[in-house]
Amino acid sequence: MHTKTIVLSSLCALLLGACATTPSPEKQAAMQDDARKAAGSLMKQLGGTLKTTIQEKGPAEAIVVCKEKAPAIARSVAETHGIQVKRVTFKSRNPNSVPDAWETQALKAMEKQLAEGARPDTVEYSGVVHKGGKSTFRYTKALVMQEVCMTCHGTPETIPPAVQARLATEYPNDKATGYLPNMLRGAISIQRPL
Ligand code: HEC
């Protein structure tokens, strides 16, 4: 690092607590691209595991897979890409999925995109957030309801009794049902400190 940069950043730290970083448009595009890849990899791995388990063991058993595998897959994608990854939603099954203020804004913006007719697989939202002298690149990828999701997030008519029973024991405070195809179920939320 150049001395000048060190002096400047120490000055910043002294005067402002720290300086907020705003990445160049190119850097931001590169981070967006990487976040997109990370989200894609998570969706592919999770979707694959879900599909195989439903086929081999039935949807009630797949609930446990979702519970244990989803966080493990998210951790491995986070490590590979050097980012933080989680899933968020307005109506959570896992209590850790409650969105923060920025994620709430992102979910609303993506609901609007869907309502305006955007293709579900293109719906995303990103930005740089400055808070407490720290800057973070943030990205969300929409998770949109498809037919397969109706078995576990749909209505009493689409969720088989065995699945309803298992959900009641595993998630006594489950709010993640009552969805219809093409609704926004939630999002993959990615953060990269700058
Ligand atoms: C076999 C049942 C099952 C199917 C099918 C299923 N899910 Fe889930 N889903 C779950 C369970 C169980 C959780 C909670 C996992 C956990 O404990 O982290 C969950 C959690 C989620 C979350 C995290 C937010 C929350 O509510 O905690 C999202 C987003 C989500 N599912 C989207 C989908 C989408 C989109 C589909 C269809 C492509 C789908 N799910 C299909 C069982 C299922």
Residues whose N, C-alpha, C, O or C-beta is under 5 A from the ligand:
A	BS01	HEC	P59 A62 I63 C66 K67 A70 R87 V88 T89 K91 S92 R93 N94 S97 L143 V144 M145 Q146 V148 C149 T151 C152 A176 R185 G186 A187
